[in-house]
Amino acid sequence: MGDVMDDFKTFPPALVVVTLSGTALELTPIRLGELPRLLAVVRPLAEEITSDPDWMALLGQHGEAMLDLLAITARRERAWVNDLPLDDAVQLAAAVFEVNADFFVGRVVPGIQRSAEKLAPLLHRLGTSPSPA
């Protein structure tokens, strides 16, 4: 019962306000309906999301995924995100992470690691088994 009560302590949802190019943007934790798109976008970069991510490196190595991630979590059009100056994009990424840190570090990364561990033996077998002629 303690775990359930601990979950409820996080409500109402945390709110982080970030000001980008003179516009105040209110960020709240991701919602259930956003999960399918978000998980699809996060999967390629999940292993690099740590408790202190290097946003510049992530933007450089996974640019499209990061821009999609920012659009989903900021609830803005991708075109709006595309037009952000680089320093604003980094500031937005940090704020998005702050408001969703629980989700990214506590759920996404371990979940994807568990999936990878389950798939590893199967992928190994597929890679080493003789292919049918």
C-alpha positions in Angstrom: 0.0 0.0 0.0 2.9 2.3 0.6 4.0 2.3 -3.0 0.5 3.4 -4.2 0.5 6.2 -1.7 4.0 7.3 -2.8 2.8 7.5 -6.4 0.0 9.8 -5.3 2.4 12.2 -3.6 3.5 13.4 -7.0 0.0 14.8 -7.8 -0.9 17.5 -8.7 1.6 17.2 -11.6 4.8 19.2 -11.4 4.9 22.3 -13.5 8.0 23.8 -15.0 7.9 27.1 -16.7 10.6 27.9 -19.2 11.0 31.2 -21.1 12.1 30.8 -24.7 12.6 33.7 -27.0 10.3 35.8 -24.7 7.5 33.2 -24.6 6.7 31.5 -21.3 6.0 27.8 -21.9 4.4 25.7 -19.2 5.6 22.1 -19.2 3.8 19.3 -17.4 4.5 15.6 -17.2 3.7 13.5 -20.3 0.1 12.2 -20.6 -1.0 8.7 -21.3 -2.2 9.5 -24.8 1.3 10.9 -25.7 3.1 7.6 -24.6 2.9 5.7 -27.9 4.5 8.4 -30.0 7.0 9.4 -27.2 8.2 5.8 -26.7 8.7 5.3 -30.4 10.8 8.5 -30.5 12.8 7.8 -27.3 13.8 4.2 -28.1 16.8 5.0 -30.3 18.3 7.4 -27.7 17.1 5.8 -24.4 20.5 4.3 -23.5 22.0 7.8 -23.7 19.4 9.4 -21.4 21.1 9.3 -18.0 20.3 11.3 -14.9 22.5 14.1 -16.4 22.2 14.0 -20.2 24.5 15.8 -22.6 21.8 17.6 -24.6 24.2 19.0 -27.2 25.5 15.5 -27.9 22.0 14.1 -28.1 20.9 16.8 -30.4 24.0 16.1 -32.6 23.7 12.3 -32.6 19.9 11.9 -32.6 18.7 15.3 -34.0 15.4 14.2 -35.6 14.4 12.0 -32.6 15.3 14.8 -30.1 13.3 17.4 -32.1 10.3 15.1 -32.2 10.7 14.5 -28.5 10.7 18.2 -27.7 7.7 18.8 -29.9 5.7 16.0 -28.1 6.7 17.0 -24.6 6.3 20.7 -25.2 3.0 20.1 -27.0 4.1 22.3 -29.8 4.3 21.8 -33.6 7.5 20.4 -34.9 8.0 23.5 -37.0 8.0 25.6 -33.8 10.7 23.5 -32.4 12.7 23.6 -35.6 12.8 27.4 -35.4 14.2 27.5 -31.9 17.7 28.9 -31.5 20.1 26.1 -30.3 20.5 27.5 -26.8 16.7 27.6 -26.4 16.4 24.0 -27.6 19.0 22.9 -25.0 17.1 24.9 -22.3 13.8 23.3 -23.4 15.3 19.8 -23.4 16.6 20.3 -19.8 13.2 21.6 -18.7 11.4 18.8 -20.3 13.7 16.3 -18.7 13.3 18.0 -15.3 9.5 17.7 -15.4 9.6 14.1 -16.7 12.8 12.8 -15.1 10.9 10.2 -13.1 9.5 8.9 -16.3 12.7 8.9 -18.4 15.1 7.5 -15.8 12.7 5.4 -13.7 10.6 3.9 -16.4 11.8 4.3 -20.0 15.4 3.4 -19.7 14.9 0.4 -17.5 12.0 -0.8 -19.6 14.0 -0.6 -22.8 17.0 -2.3 -21.1 14.7 -5.1 -20.0 13.4 -5.5 -23.5 16.9 -5.6 -24.9 17.9 -8.3 -22.4 14.9 -10.4 -23.4 15.6 -10.0 -27.1 19.4 -10.6 -26.9 19.3 -14.4 -26.7 16.8 -14.5 -29.6 18.8 -12.2 -31.7 21.9 -14.2 -30.9 20.2 -17.4 -32.1 18.9 -15.8 -35.2 22.4 -14.4 -36.0 24.2 -17.7 -35.5 21.6 -20.2 -36.8 22.2 -21.5 -40.3 19.9 -19.8 -42.8 17.6 -22.0 -44.8 18.8 -22.7 -48.3 
